């Protein structure tokens, strides 16, 4: 586990985080590479208010963690499904991964898209969620997947 400053206020644990060029983390936006999962909130222990620009412990692969998810339309998540930041409905959450299919003939642009999507994968669902739209999901973390240079 490591600790980094988080530029967002985290009201709960389990948010998917991305790494900024400053070395700080923030809630992962849709389509950004997943860096790790917030182990705890950034709530002030006295006031109970979530604060930005505070240190947060980060859980990374190959650990299990409860991750914030938001399926939007209420997709079913089965045990073994990949979850990712691709198309995430809210910052810091993941959803069932919908990978881009390889075309019938080689296309460099499609290959690059698929490579970028690999870095968005948060992990493998270890529990099923039936048509739930949001909450926490137990996941075997696969992030961070090395990002191409």
C-alpha positions as CSV (number, residue, x, y, z in Angstrom):
1,X,0.0,0.0,0.0
2,X,1.2,3.5,-0.6
3,X,0.0,7.0,0.3
4,X,-0.4,10.0,-2.0
5,X,-2.1,13.4,-1.8
6,X,-5.6,13.4,-3.3
7,X,-6.9,16.5,-5.0
8,X,-10.5,15.4,-4.5
9,X,-12.5,15.2,-1.3
10,X,-13.4,11.5,-0.8
11,X,-16.5,10.9,1.3
12,X,-16.0,7.1,1.4
13,X,-13.4,4.4,0.6
14,X,-13.3,2.5,-2.6
15,X,-13.0,5.3,-5.1
16,X,-11.0,4.4,-8.3
17,X,-8.1,6.8,-8.5
18,X,-5.9,8.1,-11.4
19,X,-2.4,9.4,-11.2
20,X,-1.8,13.0,-12.4
21,X,1.5,14.3,-13.9
22,X,2.0,16.1,-10.5
23,X,2.3,12.8,-8.7
24,X,-1.0,13.4,-6.9
25,X,-4.1,11.3,-7.3
26,X,-7.7,12.2,-8.1
27,X,-11.0,10.4,-8.7
28,X,-10.6,8.6,-12.0
29,X,-12.5,10.1,-14.9
30,X,-14.2,8.0,-17.6
31,X,-11.6,6.6,-19.9
32,X,-8.6,7.4,-17.7
33,X,-6.1,4.8,-16.6
34,X,-6.9,3.3,-13.2
35,X,-4.0,3.7,-10.7
36,X,-5.5,2.2,-7.5
37,X,-8.3,2.3,-5.0
38,X,-8.8,4.7,-2.1
39,X,-8.4,2.6,1.1
40,X,-10.2,5.2,3.2
41,X,-12.1,8.5,2.9
42,X,-10.4,11.9,3.4
43,X,-13.0,12.9,6.1
44,X,-11.7,15.1,8.9
45,X,-12.0,12.9,12.0
46,X,-13.3,15.9,14.0
47,X,-15.8,17.5,11.6
48,X,-16.7,14.5,9.5
49,X,-16.3,16.6,6.4
50,X,-14.4,15.1,3.4
51,X,-11.4,17.3,2.5
52,X,-9.4,17.7,-0.7
53,X,-5.6,17.8,-0.9
54,X,-5.2,15.2,1.9
55,X,-3.1,12.1,2.0
56,X,-4.9,8.9,1.1
57,X,-3.8,5.3,1.3
58,X,-4.0,3.5,-2.0
59,X,-4.6,-0.2,-2.6
60,X,-3.2,-1.7,-5.8
61,X,-3.0,-5.1,-7.5
62,X,-2.9,-7.9,-6.6
63,X,-5.2,-7.3,-3.7
64,X,-9.0,-7.6,-3.2
65,X,-10.9,-4.4,-2.5
66,X,-14.4,-3.0,-2.4
67,X,-14.7,-0.6,-5.3
68,X,-17.2,2.1,-6.0
69,X,-19.2,1.3,-9.1
70,X,-22.0,3.0,-11.0
71,X,-23.6,1.1,-13.8
72,X,-25.9,3.9,-14.9
73,X,-28.5,1.9,-16.7
74,X,-28.4,-1.0,-14.2
75,X,-26.3,-3.5,-16.0
76,X,-25.9,-6.9,-14.4
77,X,-22.4,-7.7,-13.2
78,X,-21.5,-11.4,-12.9
79,X,-18.6,-13.0,-10.9
80,X,-15.7,-13.0,-13.3
81,X,-16.7,-9.9,-15.3
82,X,-14.1,-7.2,-15.8
83,X,-14.8,-3.7,-14.5
84,X,-13.2,-0.6,-15.7
85,X,-13.2,3.2,-15.9
86,X,-14.3,3.0,-19.6
87,X,-17.5,4.9,-19.9
88,X,-17.8,5.4,-16.1
89,X,-20.9,7.2,-15.1
90,X,-19.4,9.2,-12.2
91,X,-15.8,10.2,-11.3
92,X,-14.1,7.6,-9.1
93,X,-16.3,4.7,-10.1
94,X,-16.1,1.8,-12.4
95,X,-18.7,-0.2,-14.4
96,X,-18.8,-3.5,-16.3
97,X,-16.1,-3.4,-19.0
98,X,-17.3,-3.3,-22.6
99,X,-14.2,-4.0,-24.7
100,X,-13.7,-2.8,-28.2
101,X,-13.9,-5.8,-30.6
102,X,-11.1,-6.5,-33.0
103,X,-12.1,-5.8,-36.6
104,X,-11.9,-8.4,-39.4
105,X,-8.8,-6.8,-40.8
106,X,-5.9,-5.1,-39.0
107,X,-6.5,-1.5,-38.0
108,X,-3.8,0.4,-36.2
109,X,-6.3,2.8,-34.6
110,X,-8.3,-0.1,-33.2
111,X,-5.2,-1.7,-31.8
112,X,-4.3,1.6,-30.0
113,X,-7.9,1.9,-28.7
114,X,-7.7,-1.6,-27.2
115,X,-4.3,-1.0,-25.7
116,X,-5.6,2.2,-24.1
117,X,-8.6,0.3,-22.7
118,X,-6.4,-2.2,-21.0
119,X,-5.1,0.6,-18.7
120,X,-8.7,1.4,-17.8
121,X,-9.3,-2.1,-16.3
122,X,-9.8,-1.9,-12.5
123,X,-10.2,-5.7,-11.9
124,X,-12.3,-8.8,-11.8
125,X,-15.7,-8.9,-10.1
126,X,-15.7,-11.3,-7.2
127,X,-19.4,-10.9,-6.5
128,X,-22.5,-10.5,-8.7
129,X,-24.7,-7.5,-8.8
130,X,-28.1,-7.8,-10.4
131,X,-29.3,-4.7,-12.2
132,X,-27.9,-2.5,-9.4
133,X,-26.9,1.0,-10.4
134,X,-24.4,1.9,-7.8
135,X,-22.7,0.8,-4.6
136,X,-19.6,-1.1,-3.7
137,X,-18.4,-4.3,-5.5
138,X,-15.8,-6.8,-4.3
139,X,-13.0,-6.9,-6.9
140,X,-9.7,-8.6,-7.4
141,X,-7.6,-5.6,-8.5
142,X,-5.7,-5.7,-11.7
143,X,-4.7,-2.0,-11.7
144,X,-2.4,-0.5,-12.4
145,X,-1.7,-2.1,-15.7
146,X,1.6,-0.6,-17.1
147,X,0.8,2.3,-19.3
148,X,2.5,2.4,-22.7
149,X,5.1,5.2,-23.1
